[in-house]
Amino acid sequence: MTAEILTMQNRGTSSADLHGILRKQAIIRSKQRGLSLSELATASIIEETRLSGILTGEADGVTLRELAGLSLALDVPLTALLSES
């Protein structure tokens, strides 16, 4: 997981780009599952205001715990949240 992130950064993908990809994928996948912000926050164990900041791009950075929480809540591998495809 960390190796994939480092590999993406070595290929020229900035942390801002990764954050944008994460936001897009999390929003798409939560809509596919019919999850509200509140439901996603509960399932990912991320405070709702913090999750809102992550999904709107207002939050500074995302922790590994938050990435893992979103991955588990959305039932997708972490790599799927960090990939544009």
C-alpha positions in Angstrom: 0.0 0.0 0.0 2.7 2.5 1.0 4.9 1.3 -1.9 2.0 2.0 -4.3 1.7 5.6 -3.0 5.4 6.1 -3.3 5.5 4.6 -6.8 2.7 7.0 -7.8 4.6 9.9 -6.4 7.8 8.8 -8.2 5.8 8.8 -11.5 5.0 12.5 -10.9 1.7 12.2 -9.2 1.7 14.9 -6.5 0.1 14.5 -3.1 -2.5 17.1 -4.2 -3.3 15.0 -7.3 -3.7 11.9 -5.1 -6.0 13.8 -2.7 -8.1 14.9 -5.7 -8.3 11.3 -7.0 -9.2 10.1 -3.5 -12.0 12.7 -3.2 -13.4 11.8 -6.6 -13.3 8.0 -5.9 -14.7 8.3 -2.4 -17.6 10.4 -3.6 -18.4 8.1 -6.6 -18.2 4.9 -4.6 -20.3 6.3 -1.7 -23.0 7.4 -4.1 -22.9 4.0 -5.8 -23.5 2.4 -2.3 -26.2 5.0 -1.5 -24.3 6.2 1.6 -24.9 9.7 3.1 -22.0 11.7 4.5 -23.2 10.7 8.0 -23.3 7.0 7.1 -19.9 7.1 5.5 -18.5 8.9 8.5 -19.9 6.3 10.9 -18.7 3.3 8.7 -15.2 4.8 8.3 -14.9 6.0 11.9 -14.0 9.5 10.7 -15.6 12.5 12.3 -18.2 13.8 10.0 -16.8 17.4 9.8 -13.3 15.9 9.1 -14.8 13.6 6.4 -16.6 16.6 4.9 -13.3 18.5 4.7 -11.6 15.5 3.0 -14.4 15.2 0.4 -14.5 18.9 -0.4 -10.7 19.4 -0.5 -10.7 21.7 2.5 -8.8 19.2 4.8 -5.1 19.4 4.9 -3.8 15.9 4.1 -5.3 12.5 4.8 -3.9 10.0 7.3 -3.3 6.4 6.6 -6.0 5.5 9.2 -8.5 7.7 7.3 -7.5 6.0 4.0 -8.0 2.6 5.6 -11.3 3.6 7.1 -12.6 4.8 3.8 -11.4 1.6 2.1 -13.1 -0.6 4.6 -16.3 1.5 4.7 -16.6 1.4 0.9 -15.4 -2.2 0.7 -12.8 -1.4 -1.9 -9.0 -1.9 -1.8 -7.0 1.2 -1.0 -5.5 1.2 -4.4 -9.0 1.6 -5.9 -9.4 4.9 -4.0 -6.1 6.2 -5.3 -6.6 5.2 -8.9 -8.4 7.2 -11.6 -9.6 4.1 -13.4 
